[in-house]
Amino acid sequence: MFKILIKPSAEKRLSKFTPAEREKIIKAIGLINQRQNGGKALNIKRLARIKGKHFRIRLGNIRILYRVDEAKTAEIYDIDFRGNIY
């Protein structure tokens, strides 16, 4: 089970989405624990060219980037549209 943290910069970006998009994003963030434990609820992939355990969640055109550390903490560090995030 992961403890989920959202960086202030990601929280600020989250506020710029429409209410319907925000609801989808928050729901996806809540499902991180299920996916990391073998569930298939989300489209999550590990980011290959970044050192450490960095992942992305794909929600249509929206991407959520997060990293996982040894203390079982998932830190959401960026949320944006596909063309703006990488």
N, C-alpha and C positions, 0 to 999 in steps of 0.2 A: 504494500500500500504506500503510495506516494503522498507526501505533503505538497500541496500545490501553492506556489507563490507567483504573484503577478508583479513584474517590475512597474514602477510608476510611469515609465515611458510607454509601455504596452497598454496600461490602463488608460492613458491619455488618448492613444490611438483608438482604443475600443469605443471611447465616447463619440468618435467621429462617424461611426457606422449608424445606419438606420436602426430603429428599435427591433425590427424583424431580424436583421443581420446580427445584432448584438445578442439576441436570444439564442440563435444558432451557435454562435461562438462560445457563449457561456455554457451551453449544453455540451458542446464538444470538449471543452476544457474539463468538465466534470467527468467525462468518459475516459480520460487518460488512464486512470487506474485499471479499468477493465481491459483496455487494449494492451497495456504493458503486461498484463497477466494472461495473455493468450486469446483474448476476445477479438472479434473481427468487426467491432462497431465503427471504427474510424479508419480513414486512409492515412496511415502514419508511415513515414519512411525516415531512415537515418540519413543525415547529411554527411556525405562521404568525404568531402574535402576539408572538413573542419575538425580540428583536433578535439577530442573529448566526445562525450555522448550527447550530440545535438540531433534533434528530430524536427520534422515538420508535419503538421496536420493540414490536409487539403480539404477545404470546404468550398467546392465550386471554384470561384476566382479568388477566394480568400485563403491566405496562408497564415498559420500560427506556428511560430518557431519557439522551441523550448529546449532546455538542457536538463539532464538528470545527473546528479552527483552521487557520491558514495553514501551519503546520509539519507538516501531515498527521498530527495527533494526534487520536484519538477518545477523549474523556474521558467515561466513564460516571459520571453524577453522581446518579442516583436509580433505584431499583428498588422497585416496590411493586405492589399490586393496583390495578386501574383506579379504583375509588372513592376511593382515598386519595392518588393521585399528583398530580392536577391542582389 
